[in-house]
């Protein structure tokens, strides 16, 4: 059950008429160059009478050599459920990452979209290059990342710091051996170009897009390169327009702030969780768990595995009770079952995700020096002696074998107004990223869900204010006159 909603914030849904170019209202375009058929077994079926269909599109690995090596992109589609008179075109969707596949997302995300949106758009999913069924990246052992238990991800002292850097170097070397000549081309810019190839193959003049988390970064890259081909674009849980390493640092600081909120939250239910009656006591219990696992991992579950569990839990408040229960279980009987993820970290899908994640981040812009990586870790440890560094994937770029000279261009003043959506206290993509990207997209509006602490907002948090504003924008082209402020649910009651 959620805490009572705040009433002081109102959903401002006033709109400016005709702020967006009218989306075409017509029958489906002529048959595209894609041949749709059956999907892989990993793609679920939507409820009848809707159905999902899949296709493949071949694109050049390196577009400067269009007749060279080709990549096969996997694409999915669920057609609009309304009549042709309601159709607004196609809505490409991306779930995030970088490294996340999106083939099934056309079904799973579409099921949560407002009905008006489902009636109006063909929802298009795709596995970006390097992920899922689209030439998946393979970095092999990846510098020991998949060792069980893994090395402590927070190095303390010169010996541990040297081992940490050696792990980053090993990751870079493994990816160079595994990804080979594709290393420079598994980038956000190239994926944006793939999106435009999908648009063309579908016979659409403009593209509608819904990108969540990294998907917002991908959408901003598309807007930078193809501003006049942007239709209605919703960017949710926005990655700020910074280099990946700088973004990772911001995220790490936000995670420490969020963890303090979690400690205080668990303390308010001391009888339920048994971790202490104030935030300091809960933090001490948390530290006892991590220290114990560092000394004596339990069946391959050590500090690296623990930090990954914490990282995942902090981003969604519905996972907080499970984290608190897991801490209590370890302290009571030394078990880690409640802390262990359902899917193994060293499984095939996880290996592809982690390989694609580093490859994309390191292909997107300049890298930090190894000395800066260590200096920033020491700085983080001065801010908090036990930081959460799990999301610092771009640190591996310090040793990367491909060195891009320029950062990925993001946003454009030539693009039509975009709708940005953010949770006020999201630690995974802090809200300041949405505000910074908004400045690169003039005329765009930001919808903020206040009193909310989770990652992923539109058609995710069940907030009628957010979902209504996004649906009005996508279906009717109504851009709010000003930024929109929606009342959030507050912290959950255990």
ROZA-334248 format. One record per residue (C-alpha): chain; residue in one letter; residue number from 1; x, y, z. Coordinates in pm, 1 decimal. Layout:
A/A/NUM/X/Y/Z $
...
//
This chain:
A/X/1/0.0/0.0/0.0 $
A/X/2/132.6/343.6/-89.3 $
A/X/3/164.7/636.7/145.8 $
A/X/4/-108.2/905.4/112.2 $
A/X/5/-62.5/1130.3/-189.1 $
A/X/6/46.9/1488.4/-140.1 $
A/X/7/-223.4/1732.6/-245.1 $
A/X/8/-15.7/2048.3/-281.4 $
A/X/9/105.5/1966.5/-632.0 $
A/X/10/-136.5/1993.8/-919.7 $
A/X/11/-115.6/1832.5/-1256.9 $
A/X/12/-86.3/2122.4/-1503.0 $
A/X/13/-232.5/1994.7/-1825.5 $
A/X/14/-294.7/2327.0/-1999.4 $
A/X/15/-179.4/2298.0/-2357.8 $
A/X/16/-79.9/2505.1/-2653.5 $
A/X/17/-294.5/2431.8/-2957.0 $
A/X/18/-117.5/2318.2/-3273.7 $
A/X/19/225.7/2328.0/-3112.4 $
A/X/20/325.5/2010.7/-3295.9 $
A/X/21/286.0/1932.9/-3663.0 $
A/X/22/-23.0/1723.9/-3707.1 $
A/X/23/54.6/1355.6/-3725.6 $
A/X/24/-88.0/1201.7/-4039.2 $
A/X/25/-433.4/1052.4/-3992.5 $
A/X/26/-464.5/800.5/-4269.1 $
A/X/27/-459.7/435.2/-4344.2 $
A/X/28/-142.4/239.2/-4287.7 $
A/X/29/135.5/327.5/-4533.2 $
A/X/30/210.9/105.0/-4831.7 $
A/X/31/368.0/-231.6/-4757.4 $
A/X/32/721.3/-163.4/-4631.3 $
A/X/33/1041.4/-329.7/-4737.3 $
A/X/34/1030.0/-543.3/-4422.6 $
A/X/35/881.8/-892.6/-4431.7 $
A/X/36/710.4/-967.5/-4102.1 $
A/X/37/648.8/-1317.3/-3976.3 $
A/X/38/689.0/-1530.8/-3665.7 $
A/X/39/888.1/-1404.2/-3367.2 $
A/X/40/1148.1/-1584.3/-3155.1 $
A/X/41/1009.0/-1779.9/-2860.2 $
A/X/42/1145.9/-1514.2/-2622.3 $
A/X/43/885.5/-1264.5/-2747.6 $
A/X/44/552.7/-1306.5/-2562.0 $
A/X/45/218.6/-1295.2/-2736.4 $
A/X/46/-7.1/-997.6/-2661.8 $
A/X/47/-368.5/-1065.2/-2560.8 $
A/X/48/-594.2/-1149.3/-2856.1 $
A/X/49/-694.2/-1009.1/-3097.5 $
A/X/50/-361.4/-823.0/-3106.5 $
A/X/51/-61.8/-1010.2/-3236.4 $
A/X/52/310.8/-952.1/-3258.3 $
A/X/53/514.8/-1010.5/-3571.4 $
A/X/54/887.9/-988.8/-3636.1 $
A/X/55/1121.4/-902.3/-3920.7 $
A/X/56/1489.1/-852.0/-3994.2 $
A/X/57/1664.6/-555.1/-4150.6 $
A/X/58/2023.2/-570.7/-4271.6 $
A/X/59/2234.2/-257.8/-4220.2 $
A/X/60/2605.7/-188.7/-4271.8 $
A/X/61/2833.4/-234.0/-3973.2 $
A/X/62/3031.9/65.5/-4100.8 $
A/X/63/2824.1/304.4/-4309.7 $
A/X/64/3132.7/446.7/-4473.3 $
A/X/65/3155.9/101.3/-4639.0 $
A/X/66/2792.0/27.7/-4723.5 $
A/X/67/2882.2/-283.3/-4923.0 $
A/X/68/3094.0/-427.4/-4642.0 $
A/X/69/2996.4/-636.2/-4342.3 $
A/X/70/2624.5/-627.7/-4263.9 $
A/X/71/2441.6/-656.2/-3930.6 $
A/X/72/2101.3/-818.2/-3895.8 $
A/X/73/1864.9/-607.5/-3683.3 $
A/X/74/1573.0/-787.4/-3520.3 $
A/X/75/1247.8/-585.1/-3528.6 $
A/X/76/903.9/-650.5/-3378.7 $
A/X/77/565.9/-488.6/-3437.4 $
A/X/78/222.4/-481.9/-3276.2 $
A/X/79/-16.7/-289.5/-3497.1 $
A/X/80/-245.0/-13.9/-3369.5 $
A/X/81/-568.2/-160.0/-3235.9 $
A/X/82/-789.3/129.3/-3347.6 $
A/X/83/-932.7/203.6/-3692.7 $
A/X/84/-726.3/365.6/-3965.6 $
A/X/85/-883.5/704.4/-3889.1 $
A/X/86/-717.6/704.0/-3545.7 $
A/X/87/-371.4/598.5/-3662.2 $
A/X/88/-84.6/835.2/-3577.8 $
A/X/89/203.1/637.5/-3727.7 $
A/X/90/468.3/421.9/-3561.2 $
A/X/91/607.3/444.2/-3210.4 $
A/X/92/952.4/294.2/-3171.2 $
A/X/93/1023.8/194.2/-2812.6 $
A/X/94/1349.9/132.0/-2629.4 $
A/X/95/1375.4/0.1/-2270.1 $
A/X/96/1721.1/129.9/-2179.4 $
A/X/97/2069.4/2.6/-2113.2 $
A/X/98/2286.6/57.1/-2301.7 $
A/X/99/2281.6/-313.8/-2367.1 $
A/X/100/1911.8/-383.2/-2320.6 $
A/X/101/1730.2/-575.7/-2595.5 $
A/X/102/1397.0/-434.8/-2710.0 $
A/X/103/1231.8/-700.8/-2925.3 $
A/X/104/988.1/-814.6/-2654.2 $
A/X/105/938.9/-457.0/-2532.0 $
A/X/106/693.4/-387.5/-2814.0 $
A/X/107/462.3/-630.8/-2633.6 $
A/X/108/545.1/-575.4/-2267.0 $
A/X/109/558.6/-193.8/-2271.3 $
A/X/110/263.9/-162.5/-2507.0 $
A/X/111/48.0/-357.2/-2260.0 $
A/X/112/101.4/-77.2/-2004.7 $
A/X/113/42.2/216.7/-2240.4 $
A/X/114/-284.6/411.4/-2220.1 $
A/X/115/-548.6/261.4/-2447.5 $
A/X/116/-558.0/576.4/-2662.3 $
A/X/117/-191.3/527.7/-2744.8 $
A/X/118/-236.6/157.2/-2824.5 $
A/X/119/-522.4/244.1/-3060.9 $
A/X/120/-318.5/512.4/-3238.3 $
A/X/121/28.5/366.5/-3294.8 $
A/X/122/196.2/64.6/-3440.1 $
A/X/123/440.5/-10.6/-3158.4 $
A/X/124/782.6/-110.3/-3292.7 $
A/X/125/1045.1/-284.2/-3083.1 $
A/X/126/1397.8/-368.4/-3189.4 $
A/X/127/1716.6/-514.0/-3050.9 $
A/X/128/1982.1/-242.4/-3094.9 $
A/X/129/2303.9/-354.0/-3261.0 $
A/X/130/2513.0/-559.8/-3019.3 $
A/X/131/2214.2/-682.4/-2814.1 $
A/X/132/1961.2/-965.6/-2815.9 $
A/X/133/1912.7/-1105.4/-3166.7 $
A/X/134/2099.5/-818.2/-3336.6 $
A/X/135/2464.1/-933.3/-3360.1 $
A/X/136/2507.0/-968.4/-2980.0 $
A/X/137/2834.8/-843.2/-2835.8 $
A/X/138/3064.6/-1098.6/-2673.8 $
A/X/139/3349.2/-993.3/-2445.0 $
A/X/140/3426.7/-1341.4/-2314.8 $
A/X/141/3553.3/-1348.7/-1953.7 $
A/X/142/3548.1/-967.8/-1944.2 $
A/X/143/3826.7/-906.2/-1698.4 $
A/X/144/3690.2/-1128.0/-1423.2 $
A/X/145/3353.3/-950.4/-1402.5 $
A/X/146/3171.7/-1284.0/-1397.4 $
A/X/147/3392.8/-1447.5/-1133.6 $
A/X/148/3194.0/-1582.0/-842.2 $
A/X/149/3251.0/-1433.9/-595.3 $
A/X/150/3375.3/-1125.8/-775.8 $
A/X/151/3644.6/-893.1/-640.0 $
A/X/152/3528.8/-616.3/-409.3 $
A/X/153/3413.5/-332.7/-640.2 $
A/X/154/3521.8/-66.9/-387.6 $
A/X/155/3903.1/-81.8/-369.7 $
A/X/156/4068.6/31.5/-46.2 $
A/X/157/4445.9/77.9/-45.2 $
A/X/158/4714.2/72.0/-313.0 $
A/X/159/4711.7/-304.0/-369.2 $
A/X/160/4335.2/-317.6/-413.9 $
A/X/161/4340.7/-10.6/-639.1 $
A/X/162/4603.2/-170.1/-863.6 $
A/X/163/4393.3/-487.7/-885.2 $
A/X/164/4087.5/-275.2/-968.2 $
A/X/165/4266.3/-106.5/-1258.4 $
A/X/166/4394.7/-444.0/-1379.4 $
A/X/167/4033.8/-561.5/-1391.0 $
A/X/168/3937.0/-262.1/-1603.5 $
A/X/169/4231.1/-329.8/-1836.1 $
A/X/170/4127.8/-695.1/-1860.3 $
A/X/171/3771.6/-592.3/-1950.1 $
A/X/172/3898.6/-367.1/-2228.9 $
A/X/173/4132.5/-637.1/-2361.0 $
A/X/174/3860.9/-903.2/-2354.6 $
A/X/175/3618.0/-678.3/-2542.4 $
A/X/176/3881.4/-595.5/-2803.6 $
A/X/177/3935.7/-968.4/-2861.8 $
A/X/178/3565.6/-1053.7/-2862.7 $
A/X/179/3400.8/-760.3/-3041.1 $
A/X/180/3693.4/-713.0/-3281.2 $
A/X/181/3629.9/-481.8/-3577.9 $
A/X/182/3282.6/-388.9/-3453.7 $
A/X/183/3427.2/-204.4/-3150.8 $
A/X/184/3388.6/149.7/-3296.3 $
A/X/185/3046.3/80.4/-3449.7 $
A/X/186/2841.3/-44.7/-3155.8 $
A/X/187/2762.9/312.7/-3063.6 $
A/X/188/2457.3/524.4/-2989.3 $
A/X/189/2510.8/729.7/-3304.8 $
A/X/190/2511.2/416.9/-3520.8 $
A/X/191/2200.7/286.2/-3342.6 $
A/X/192/2027.8/619.1/-3414.6 $
A/X/193/2115.3/568.1/-3780.1 $
A/X/194/1967.8/218.2/-3755.2 $
A/X/195/1647.4/374.6/-3619.0 $
A/X/196/1625.4/590.9/-3927.6 $
A/X/197/1679.8/287.5/-4147.4 $
A/X/198/1386.2/122.1/-3968.4 $
A/X/199/1177.9/435.5/-4026.5 $
A/X/200/1256.9/427.6/-4397.6 $
A/X/201/1188.8/53.9/-4426.3 $
A/X/202/848.2/108.8/-4264.8 $
A/X/203/768.9/383.5/-4515.5 $
A/X/204/720.7/657.7/-4255.3 $
A/X/205/813.4/1025.8/-4302.9 $
A/X/206/858.3/1082.1/-3929.8 $
A/X/207/919.7/857.3/-3636.9 $
A/X/208/741.6/849.6/-3302.6 $
A/X/209/962.9/736.3/-3018.5 $
A/X/210/936.4/635.7/-2653.3 $
A/X/211/1273.9/589.2/-2485.1 $
A/X/212/1324.0/504.0/-2118.8 $
A/X/213/1653.3/556.3/-1932.5 $
A/X/214/1928.5/496.2/-2192.8 $
A/X/215/1644.5/508.1/-2444.4 $
A/X/216/1621.3/881.9/-2368.9 $
A/X/217/1988.1/922.8/-2463.9 $
A/X/218/1923.5/730.0/-2785.3 $
A/X/219/1623.3/950.8/-2863.3 $
A/X/220/1827.7/1264.9/-2802.1 $
A/X/221/2095.0/1132.1/-3038.3 $
A/X/222/1830.3/1068.7/-3305.6 $
A/X/223/1695.8/1421.9/-3259.9 $
A/X/224/2047.9/1560.8/-3302.4 $
A/X/225/2105.8/1377.4/-3628.1 $
A/X/226/1755.4/1377.3/-3778.0 $
A/X/227/1564.5/1668.3/-3620.9 $
A/X/228/1322.9/1699.9/-3914.6 $
A/X/229/1229.9/1330.5/-3895.2 $
A/X/230/1124.8/1345.8/-3530.5 $
A/X/231/753.2/1300.9/-3479.1 $
A/X/232/627.0/1283.4/-3122.0 $
A/X/233/903.5/1184.6/-2883.9 $
A/X/234/870.8/1096.0/-2515.5 $
A/X/235/1194.5/1064.0/-2317.4 $
A/X/236/1135.7/906.4/-1975.4 $
A/X/237/1383.9/883.5/-1685.0 $
A/X/238/1627.0/1099.4/-1874.3 $
A/X/239/2001.3/1042.3/-1899.4 $
A/X/240/2164.5/1384.0/-1891.7 $
A/X/241/2367.5/1521.0/-2185.0 $
A/X/242/2704.8/1440.3/-2034.4 $
A/X/243/2977.0/1192.5/-2116.4 $
A/X/244/2909.0/846.0/-1979.4 $
A/X/245/3182.0/858.1/-1717.9 $
A/X/246/3053.5/1187.9/-1578.1 $
A/X/247/2700.6/1049.8/-1579.0 $
A/X/248/2815.1/739.9/-1388.7 $
A/X/249/2969.5/962.0/-1120.4 $
A/X/250/2646.9/1158.4/-1079.4 $
A/X/251/2452.9/835.7/-1052.1 $
A/X/252/2687.2/699.0/-784.5 $
A/X/253/2638.8/1008.7/-570.7 $
A/X/254/2260.8/986.4/-614.9 $
A/X/255/2264.3/620.3/-509.7 $
A/X/256/2436.9/710.3/-182.8 $
A/X/257/2167.9/972.2/-115.5 $
A/X/258/1894.6/722.3/-199.1 $
A/X/259/2047.5/458.5/27.3 $
A/X/260/2028.0/702.1/320.0 $
A/X/261/1655.8/742.5/245.2 $
A/X/262/1624.8/362.9/245.4 $
A/X/263/1798.4/338.6/582.8 $
A/X/264/1559.2/591.5/737.7 $
A/X/265/1261.8/418.8/574.9 $
A/X/266/1358.1/77.4/713.6 $
A/X/267/1410.3/229.4/1058.9 $
A/X/268/1052.8/358.3/1062.0 $
A/X/269/943.9/-6.2/1045.9 $
A/X/270/1188.7/-136.8/1304.7 $
A/X/271/948.0/-405.5/1426.0 $
A/X/272/890.1/-529.6/1071.2 $
A/X/273/1254.4/-547.5/963.5 $
A/X/274/1449.9/-567.8/1288.4 $
A/X/275/1743.1/-365.6/1154.2 $
A/X/276/1737.3/-76.0/1401.9 $
A/X/277/1523.5/212.9/1518.4 $
A/X/278/1706.5/492.2/1333.6 $
A/X/279/1894.3/538.0/1009.3 $
A/X/280/2237.0/507.4/1173.3 $
A/X/281/2144.6/171.4/1325.8 $
A/X/282/2014.1/38.2/993.2 $
A/X/283/2329.5/157.2/819.7 $
A/X/284/2539.0/-26.5/1080.0 $
A/X/285/2338.2/-344.3/1017.1 $
A/X/286/2387.8/-300.1/641.2 $
A/X/287/2762.3/-262.7/691.7 $
A/X/288/2776.1/-577.8/905.7 $
A/X/289/2618.2/-770.4/620.4 $
A/X/290/2859.4/-638.9/360.8 $
A/X/291/3164.8/-683.2/584.1 $
A/X/292/3059.0/-1039.1/664.3 $
A/X/293/3018.8/-1126.5/297.9 $
A/X/294/3356.6/-967.4/217.7 $
A/X/295/3525.3/-1187.6/478.5 $
A/X/296/3332.3/-1505.6/401.4 $
A/X/297/3127.8/-1516.7/79.0 $
A/X/298/2831.9/-1753.4/90.2 $
A/X/299/2818.7/-1994.2/-204.6 $
A/X/300/2980.8/-1743.2/-438.7 $
A/X/301/2785.5/-1446.1/-303.2 $
A/X/302/3030.7/-1181.5/-183.5 $
A/X/303/3061.6/-801.3/-178.5 $
A/X/304/3038.4/-757.9/-557.1 $
A/X/305/2721.0/-965.1/-571.9 $
A/X/306/2581.4/-779.8/-269.4 $
A/X/307/2647.5/-438.2/-424.5 $
A/X/308/2475.5/-545.0/-747.2 $
A/X/309/2167.9/-644.2/-544.7 $
A/X/310/2172.0/-309.0/-363.5 $
A/X/311/2213.9/-119.6/-691.1 $
A/X/312/1912.5/-293.5/-842.1 $
A/X/313/1695.2/-248.2/-531.9 $
A/X/314/1764.3/121.0/-476.7 $
A/X/315/1620.0/213.5/-815.1 $
A/X/316/1266.8/86.8/-744.2 $
A/X/317/1096.7/138.8/-407.8 $
A/X/318/889.0/-177.9/-450.0 $
A/X/319/1215.7/-370.0/-404.9 $
A/X/320/1308.5/-204.8/-75.8 $
A/X/321/1118.4/-444.9/149.0 $
A/X/322/1289.8/-738.9/-19.8 $
A/X/323/1630.9/-580.2/38.5 $
A/X/324/1553.6/-514.1/405.3 $
A/X/325/1427.2/-870.4/450.2 $
A/X/326/1745.6/-999.4/287.3 $
A/X/327/1965.1/-801.5/528.3 $
A/X/328/1769.0/-939.6/823.4 $
A/X/329/1793.4/-1298.8/696.9 $
A/X/330/2170.9/-1280.0/666.0 $
A/X/331/2210.5/-1127.2/1012.1 $
A/X/332/1985.0/-1390.3/1168.9 $
A/X/333/2107.0/-1710.5/1004.1 $
A/X/334/2377.9/-1626.3/750.0 $
A/X/335/2162.8/-1705.9/443.7 $
A/X/336/2168.6/-1499.6/124.3 $
A/X/337/1874.2/-1650.5/-61.7 $
A/X/338/1656.7/-1337.1/-35.4 $
A/X/339/1948.6/-1124.9/-159.3 $
A/X/340/2039.9/-1344.2/-455.7 $
A/X/341/1882.8/-1240.5/-789.3 $
A/X/342/1650.7/-1480.8/-965.8 $
A/X/343/1857.8/-1477.5/-1286.3 $
A/X/344/2228.3/-1570.3/-1264.5 $
A/X/345/2465.1/-1283.1/-1333.8 $
A/X/346/2686.6/-1503.1/-1551.9 $
A/X/347/2399.3/-1622.0/-1776.1 $
A/X/348/2405.9/-1565.9/-2150.9 $
A/X/349/2167.2/-1266.7/-2151.1 $
A/X/350/2359.4/-1093.2/-1873.2 $
A/X/351/2692.9/-1150.4/-2047.9 $
A/X/352/2558.9/-991.4/-2365.8 $
A/X/353/2412.5/-698.1/-2172.9 $
A/X/354/2734.2/-623.1/-1982.8 $
A/X/355/2946.9/-653.5/-2298.3 $
A/X/356/2718.6/-427.2/-2502.1 $
A/X/357/2692.9/-179.6/-2214.8 $
A/X/358/3067.3/-116.1/-2197.0 $
A/X/359/3112.9/-127.4/-2572.5 $
A/X/360/2844.3/134.7/-2635.0 $
A/X/361/2955.2/363.1/-2352.6 $
A/X/362/3315.9/352.6/-2467.8 $
A/X/363/3220.1/411.3/-2831.9 $
A/X/364/3015.8/719.6/-2740.6 $
A/X/365/3288.5/962.8/-2639.4 $
A/X/366/3625.9/1037.3/-2480.3 $
A/X/367/3745.3/825.6/-2189.0 $
A/X/368/3878.9/911.9/-1842.6 $
A/X/369/4242.9/857.5/-1755.8 $
A/X/370/4315.2/573.0/-1509.3 $
A/X/371/4448.2/830.9/-1262.7 $
A/X/372/4115.3/1013.1/-1270.4 $
A/X/373/3925.5/688.9/-1207.1 $
A/X/374/4125.5/628.5/-888.8 $
A/X/375/4099.8/992.2/-779.6 $
A/X/376/3722.1/982.0/-818.2 $
A/X/377/3691.3/657.4/-622.9 $
A/X/378/3893.4/811.4/-340.5 $
A/X/379/3674.5/1121.0/-356.3 $
A/X/380/3362.1/905.3/-339.0 $
A/X/381/3502.3/724.5/-36.0 $
A/X/382/3561.5/1057.3/136.5 $
A/X/383/3194.7/1145.6/75.9 $
A/X/384/3089.0/803.6/204.1 $
A/X/385/3324.2/523.1/312.5 $
A/X/386/3102.1/260.3/149.2 $
A/X/387/2989.3/398.8/-188.2 $
A/X/388/2789.7/201.6/-445.7 $
A/X/389/3007.9/185.0/-757.2 $
A/X/390/2825.0/-88.8/-947.3 $
A/X/391/2705.1/153.4/-1217.0 $
A/X/392/3053.7/284.4/-1296.3 $
A/X/393/3077.2/86.9/-1620.3 $
A/X/394/3247.2/365.6/-1816.4 $
A/X/395/3556.7/332.8/-1597.0 $
A/X/396/3661.7/51.1/-1830.3 $
A/X/397/3690.7/308.6/-2109.5 $
A/X/398/4017.8/421.6/-1946.0 $
A/X/399/4185.6/124.6/-2121.5 $
A/X/400/3959.9/91.9/-2425.8 $
A/X/401/4120.7/-1.7/-2757.1 $
A/X/402/3901.8/236.7/-2960.4 $
A/X/403/3922.8/604.9/-2862.5 $
A/X/404/3647.7/825.5/-3009.9 $
A/X/405/3750.4/1188.1/-3038.0 $
A/X/406/3412.8/1351.4/-2978.2 $
A/X/407/3110.0/1293.8/-2754.7 $
A/X/408/2776.6/1186.5/-2900.3 $
A/X/409/2573.4/1490.2/-3017.9 $
A/X/410/2247.4/1513.0/-2821.3 $
A/X/411/1941.1/1727.7/-2887.8 $
A/X/412/1879.9/1995.1/-3149.3 $
A/X/413/1706.7/2335.9/-3164.9 $
A/X/414/1560.9/2222.7/-3499.8 $
A/X/415/1369.7/1932.3/-3343.1 $
A/X/416/998.7/1974.4/-3261.3 $
A/X/417/896.6/1995.9/-2893.3 $
A/X/418/975.5/1677.3/-2700.0 $
A/X/419/810.0/1557.9/-2378.5 $
A/X/420/1058.9/1477.2/-2100.9 $
A/X/421/947.5/1280.9/-1793.2 $
A/X/422/1131.9/1236.7/-1464.1 $
A/X/423/1085.6/1115.0/-1108.4 $
A/X/424/1200.3/1381.3/-862.5 $
A/X/425/1416.4/1139.7/-659.9 $
A/X/426/1519.7/879.4/-918.6 $
A/X/427/1876.2/775.1/-826.0 $
A/X/428/1944.6/590.9/-1152.2 $
A/X/429/1883.0/891.4/-1379.2 $
A/X/430/1880.6/1195.3/-1149.2 $
A/X/431/1629.5/1465.5/-1242.2 $
A/X/432/1899.2/1723.8/-1317.7 $
A/X/433/1972.6/1525.0/-1634.8 $
A/X/434/1622.7/1595.0/-1766.9 $
A/X/435/1660.2/1965.3/-1692.0 $
A/X/436/1994.7/1977.8/-1871.1 $
A/X/437/1866.3/1794.8/-2179.0 $
A/X/438/1559.2/2019.8/-2190.3 $
A/X/439/1788.7/2315.1/-2255.9 $
A/X/440/1909.5/2139.7/-2571.9 $
A/X/441/1554.0/2087.2/-2695.7 $
A/X/442/1389.9/2432.3/-2707.1 $
A/X/443/1014.1/2431.1/-2661.2 $
A/X/444/1018.9/2094.2/-2488.3 $
A/X/445/837.9/2037.1/-2159.0 $
A/X/446/934.5/1843.3/-1848.6 $
A/X/447/679.0/1635.9/-1656.8 $
A/X/448/805.5/1577.3/-1301.7 $
A/X/449/656.4/1318.5/-1067.7 $
A/X/450/722.2/1466.2/-724.1 $
A/X/451/749.1/1265.1/-402.8 $
A/X/452/859.8/961.1/-602.2 $
A/X/453/1183.1/765.1/-566.8 $
A/X/454/1174.3/517.1/-854.8 $
A/X/455/1320.8/473.7/-1201.3 $
A/X/456/1075.3/458.2/-1492.1 $
A/X/457/762.5/675.3/-1480.4 $
A/X/458/533.1/683.2/-1787.2 $
A/X/459/308.1/377.6/-1808.3 $
A/X/460/505.5/238.8/-1517.2 $
A/X/461/411.5/416.4/-1194.1 $
A/X/462/36.3/417.5/-1259.1 $
A/X/463/16.7/794.8/-1220.6 $
A/X/464/-281.8/939.2/-1407.2 $
A/X/465/-131.3/1289.5/-1421.6 $
A/X/466/186.0/1168.3/-1594.8 $
A/X/467/11.7/916.9/-1817.4 $
A/X/468/-257.6/1165.6/-1917.1 $
A/X/469/-6.7/1432.1/-2017.9 $
A/X/470/195.2/1183.5/-2223.2 $
A/X/471/-112.6/1037.2/-2393.7 $
A/X/472/-244.9/1383.5/-2486.1 $
A/X/473/94.8/1466.2/-2635.0 $
A/X/474/133.6/1141.0/-2828.8 $
A/X/475/-221.1/1114.0/-2960.0 $
A/X/476/-338.4/1474.5/-2990.9 $
A/X/477/-4.6/1653.9/-3027.7 $
A/X/478/-85.4/1873.8/-2728.8 $
A/X/479/227.1/2026.0/-2577.5 $
A/X/480/178.5/2165.5/-2225.0 $
A/X/481/210.6/2544.1/-2202.1 $
A/X/482/452.2/2502.5/-1911.4 $
A/X/483/630.9/2221.8/-1735.6 $
A/X/484/395.0/1976.8/-1564.3 $
A/X/485/410.3/1891.8/-1191.3 $
A/X/486/240.2/1573.3/-1074.2 $
A/X/487/186.7/1450.2/-718.6 $
A/X/488/366.2/1124.9/-648.5 $
A/X/489/290.3/832.9/-417.7 $
A/X/490/556.4/891.0/-152.5 $
A/X/491/747.2/601.9/1.9 $
A/X/492/571.7/264.9/26.2 $
A/X/493/433.1/123.3/349.3 $
A/X/494/584.1/-222.1/415.8 $
//
